[in-house]
Amino acid sequence: MKITGKIEIPEEILLSLKKSEDEFITELKRTAAVRYYKEQKLSLGQCAILAKMSEEEFIKYLSSFDASIFSFDNKEELLEDIKNA
């Protein structure tokens, strides 16, 4: 199920950004996906869907925001994960 909404964007904003309406909406979705991923509100897969990307593409996109798919609280946790790999 998809929900469709309407947002109003002043034309001057699109002109200033030199983006079409579609480009702006795509960027908005991707920015939201990165934020929700960083805040751990959505999974990687859900964020990829929101961003309309494959999971692999979204992982690469995350790197441009200094976001990582790896989350370790301390060095010991990382070493334990490596040991168990």
N, C-alpha and C positions, 0 to 999 in steps of 0.2 A: 504494500500500500504506500502510495506517495501522497504527500500533502503539498498543495500548491498555494503559495501566498503571494502577496503583492507588496513590494517595497517601493517607496518613492525616492529616486535619486535625482537631485538637481542636475540638470544638463551641464551646468558650469563645472561640476565636480568631474564628470566624465571627460569634459574638454580639457580640464587642467591635468588630469591623469593620462590623457591621450589614450583612452580605452573605450571600447564599444561597451554597450550594455551587457552583452554576453561575456566579454572578458572580465568585466567588473564582478559579475555574479560568480563566475568561476573562481576568481581570486578570493572573493568573500567566503565561499564554501571551503576552499583550501585553507584559508587562514583560520576559520572556525575549527576545521578538522585538526589542525596542528595544536590549537589551544586546548581542545577537548582531550587530545591525546596526552599532552603535557600534564594536564590536570587529572589524568587518569579517570575521566568521566566516560570515555568511550574506548573500546578496544582498538587495536591496530586495524583489524578488519573492518570495523564499523567506520573508522575514520577514512579508510581507503575508499569505502563506498560513498561517504559524504563528499569526498574530494573528487569522486569519479575517476579514480586511478586504480591500478592493480596494487596489491600489497607491496610488491617490489618497487614500483614507481613511488609509492607513498613513503617507503623507507628512505629512498634516495632523496625525496623532497624534504623529509624531516632534517636531513643533514644540513640543508641550507639555513635552518633555523637553530643550529647547534642543539638539536634534540636527538637523543639516542634511543634505540629500542632496548638497550641494556640498562638495567636499573639495579645497582647494588648499593646497599647502605654502608658497606665498609669493605676493606681489602680482604678480610677473612671470608666474607660471603662470596666474593669474586673467585678467590683461590679454591674454595670448596666447589663452586660450580665448574671450574676448569677441571678439577680432580675427578668430578663425576661424569665428565663428558666422554 
